[in-house]
């Protein structure tokens, strides 16, 4: 693909005909120019610094890509620092607000969002707000907000269960897959315990029931999945 940029209009002697002169982009310099043009179109000015986005639905690759992209923009250290410098001395930059309502989904995509939230919190606080349903992978994402700024709506249902997966193939491959599923569950347990008041013993006891464990919004606060019922 060739990127072209309109330069100017010139008058050609023959018939006083106007023609558009174009300049073609070639090589590394022009690739950088195209990249800058794209960034300028996609990124809002620093002073605007939007602060709200949402996960409504399953945790999957497409939604994870959107959320990770939003966090990369909203939590970018340089952009945050520039925005803070433009604020009056008595004002602070708004928190990022992350609304969630999900039945859960992919454990791998959950972890990609979780890790990006951890990195983003180094530069900017994240307020999480659970509504409707916070289940499976959603519980970790709700709990991953900044402590003291994790909220859950009064009628939101919360559910925790063990990691599940389906696989086919030879017995050796199935054994290998089962080991990997156990590894993912261990990661989930470690992360959820780090973000909540749950101990590994409590959480393993829940998961060993081999059923979906449902919590009220008040119980979610009691276990440290959220800080406040709204």
C-alpha positions as CSV (number, residue, x, y, z in Angstrom):
1,X,0.0,0.0,0.0
2,X,1.2,3.6,-0.8
3,X,0.2,6.6,1.3
4,X,-0.2,9.8,-0.7
5,X,-0.5,13.3,0.6
6,X,-1.9,16.3,-1.3
7,X,0.7,19.0,-1.7
8,X,-0.7,21.8,-3.8
9,X,-2.3,22.7,-7.2
10,X,-0.2,23.8,-10.1
11,X,-1.1,25.5,-13.4
12,X,-0.1,23.6,-16.5
13,X,0.7,25.7,-19.5
14,X,-1.4,23.6,-21.9
15,X,-5.0,24.7,-21.7
16,X,-4.6,26.3,-18.3
17,X,-5.5,23.0,-16.8
18,X,-5.2,22.5,-13.0
19,X,-3.5,19.3,-11.8
20,X,-3.0,18.1,-8.3
21,X,0.6,17.4,-7.4
22,X,1.1,14.5,-5.0
23,X,3.9,13.4,-2.9
24,X,4.4,9.7,-2.2
25,X,5.7,8.2,1.0
26,X,8.5,5.8,0.7
27,X,10.9,4.2,3.2
28,X,11.3,4.5,6.9
29,X,10.8,8.3,7.1
30,X,7.5,8.1,5.4
31,X,6.4,5.1,7.5
32,X,7.1,7.2,10.6
33,X,5.1,10.1,9.1
34,X,2.2,7.8,8.4
35,X,2.4,6.5,12.0
36,X,2.3,10.0,13.4
37,X,-0.7,10.8,11.2
38,X,-2.6,7.8,12.5
39,X,-1.7,8.5,16.1
40,X,-2.9,12.1,15.7
41,X,-6.3,10.9,14.4
42,X,-6.8,8.3,17.2
43,X,-5.5,10.0,20.2
44,X,-7.5,12.9,21.8
45,X,-5.6,16.0,23.1
46,X,-4.0,15.6,26.5
47,X,-6.3,18.2,28.1
48,X,-9.4,16.1,27.3
49,X,-8.0,12.9,28.9
50,X,-11.2,10.8,28.7
51,X,-11.6,8.6,31.8
52,X,-14.4,6.1,31.4
53,X,-14.8,2.8,29.6
54,X,-16.8,-0.4,30.0
55,X,-16.8,-4.2,29.8
56,X,-20.4,-5.3,29.2
57,X,-20.5,-8.9,28.0
58,X,-18.1,-11.8,27.8
59,X,-14.4,-11.5,28.4
60,X,-12.9,-12.4,25.0
61,X,-10.1,-11.4,22.7
62,X,-11.9,-8.6,21.0
63,X,-13.1,-7.0,24.2
64,X,-9.8,-7.5,25.9
65,X,-8.0,-5.8,22.9
66,X,-10.4,-2.8,23.3
67,X,-9.9,-2.6,27.1
68,X,-6.1,-3.0,26.9
69,X,-5.9,-0.2,24.3
70,X,-8.0,2.1,26.5
71,X,-5.8,1.5,29.4
72,X,-2.7,2.1,27.3
73,X,-4.1,5.5,26.4
74,X,-5.6,6.5,29.7
75,X,-2.6,5.4,31.8
76,X,0.2,6.5,29.6
77,X,2.8,8.0,31.9
78,X,3.8,10.9,29.6
79,X,0.2,11.8,28.8
80,X,-0.8,11.7,32.5
81,X,2.1,13.9,33.5
82,X,1.2,16.5,30.8
83,X,-2.4,16.5,31.8
84,X,-1.5,17.0,35.5
85,X,0.7,20.0,34.7
86,X,-2.2,21.7,33.0
87,X,-4.5,21.4,36.0
88,X,-4.8,24.1,38.7
89,X,-2.8,23.4,41.8
90,X,-5.9,22.5,43.9
91,X,-7.2,20.0,41.3
92,X,-6.3,16.4,40.6
93,X,-6.6,14.3,37.5
94,X,-9.9,12.3,37.4
95,X,-9.6,8.6,38.1
96,X,-10.1,6.1,35.3
97,X,-13.6,4.6,35.8
98,X,-14.1,1.0,34.6
99,X,-17.7,-0.2,34.5
100,X,-18.2,-4.0,34.5
101,X,-21.0,-6.4,33.9
102,X,-19.9,-9.9,32.7
103,X,-20.6,-13.6,33.0
104,X,-16.8,-14.1,32.5
105,X,-15.0,-15.8,29.7
106,X,-11.4,-16.5,28.6
107,X,-8.9,-16.8,31.5
108,X,-6.0,-15.7,29.2
109,X,-7.8,-12.5,28.2
110,X,-8.8,-11.9,31.8
111,X,-5.1,-12.1,32.7
112,X,-4.1,-9.7,30.0
113,X,-6.6,-7.1,31.2
114,X,-5.6,-7.7,34.8
115,X,-1.9,-7.2,34.1
116,X,-2.5,-4.0,32.2
117,X,-4.6,-2.7,35.1
118,X,-1.7,-3.4,37.5
119,X,0.6,-1.4,35.3
120,X,-1.9,1.4,34.7
121,X,-2.4,1.9,38.5
122,X,1.3,2.9,38.8
123,X,0.3,6.1,36.9
124,X,-3.4,6.6,37.6
125,X,-6.0,5.3,39.9
126,X,-8.7,3.0,38.5
127,X,-12.2,3.1,40.0
128,X,-14.1,-0.2,39.2
129,X,-17.9,-0.3,39.3
130,X,-19.7,-3.7,39.2
131,X,-23.3,-3.8,37.9
132,X,-25.7,-6.5,36.9
133,X,-23.5,-9.5,37.1
134,X,-19.8,-10.0,38.1
135,X,-18.9,-13.6,37.5
136,X,-15.9,-15.9,36.9
137,X,-13.2,-13.8,35.2
138,X,-15.1,-10.6,36.1
139,X,-14.5,-11.1,39.9
140,X,-10.7,-10.5,39.5
141,X,-11.2,-7.5,37.2
142,X,-13.6,-5.9,39.7
143,X,-11.2,-6.6,42.6
144,X,-8.2,-5.2,40.6
145,X,-9.3,-1.6,40.9
146,X,-7.5,0.8,43.2
147,X,-8.2,-0.1,46.9
148,X,-10.9,2.1,48.3
149,X,-12.3,2.9,44.9
150,X,-13.9,-0.5,44.0
151,X,-17.7,-0.2,44.0
152,X,-20.5,-2.6,43.4
153,X,-24.2,-1.9,42.8
154,X,-26.7,-3.2,45.3
155,X,-28.4,-5.7,43.1
156,X,-25.3,-7.0,41.3
157,X,-24.8,-10.8,41.4
158,X,-21.3,-12.1,42.0
159,X,-20.1,-15.6,41.2
160,X,-16.8,-17.5,41.8
161,X,-16.0,-20.9,40.3
162,X,-13.1,-23.0,39.3
163,X,-11.4,-22.6,35.9
164,X,-13.0,-24.8,33.3
165,X,-11.9,-26.0,29.9
166,X,-12.6,-28.6,27.2
167,X,-10.0,-30.5,25.3
168,X,-9.7,-33.4,22.9
169,X,-6.8,-35.6,21.8
170,X,-4.5,-38.3,23.0
171,X,-4.3,-39.2,26.7
172,X,-0.8,-37.6,26.9
173,X,-2.1,-34.3,25.4
174,X,-5.1,-34.4,27.8
175,X,-2.7,-34.8,30.8
176,X,-0.7,-31.9,29.5
177,X,-3.8,-29.7,29.1
178,X,-5.0,-30.6,32.6
179,X,-1.6,-29.5,34.1
180,X,-1.9,-26.2,32.2
181,X,-5.5,-25.7,33.5
182,X,-4.3,-26.2,37.0
183,X,-1.5,-23.7,36.4
184,X,-4.1,-21.1,35.2
185,X,-6.2,-21.8,38.3
186,X,-3.2,-21.3,40.6
187,X,-2.6,-18.0,38.9
188,X,-6.2,-17.0,39.4
189,X,-6.2,-18.0,43.0
190,X,-2.9,-16.1,43.7
191,X,-4.1,-12.9,41.9
192,X,-7.6,-12.9,43.6
193,X,-6.1,-13.4,47.0
194,X,-3.6,-10.6,46.4
195,X,-6.5,-8.2,45.5
196,X,-9.0,-9.2,48.2
197,X,-9.4,-10.3,51.8
198,X,-9.7,-13.9,50.8
199,X,-7.0,-16.4,51.8
200,X,-5.8,-19.2,49.6
201,X,-7.4,-21.7,52.0
202,X,-10.8,-19.9,51.8
203,X,-10.7,-19.6,48.1
204,X,-9.6,-23.2,47.5
205,X,-12.5,-24.3,49.8
206,X,-14.9,-22.4,47.6
207,X,-13.5,-23.8,44.4
208,X,-13.4,-27.4,45.8
209,X,-17.2,-27.3,46.1
210,X,-17.2,-27.8,42.3
211,X,-20.3,-25.6,41.9
212,X,-20.8,-21.9,41.2
213,X,-20.5,-20.0,44.5
214,X,-22.8,-17.0,44.5
215,X,-22.3,-13.9,46.6
216,X,-24.5,-10.8,47.3
217,X,-23.0,-7.3,46.9
218,X,-22.7,-7.1,50.6
219,X,-20.8,-10.4,50.8
220,X,-18.5,-9.2,48.0
221,X,-17.5,-6.3,50.1
222,X,-17.1,-8.6,53.1
223,X,-14.6,-10.7,51.2
224,X,-12.8,-7.7,49.8
225,X,-13.8,-8.0,46.2
226,X,-15.2,-4.5,46.4
227,X,-15.0,-1.6,49.0
228,X,-18.5,-0.2,48.9
229,X,-22.1,-1.0,47.9
230,X,-23.8,1.8,45.9
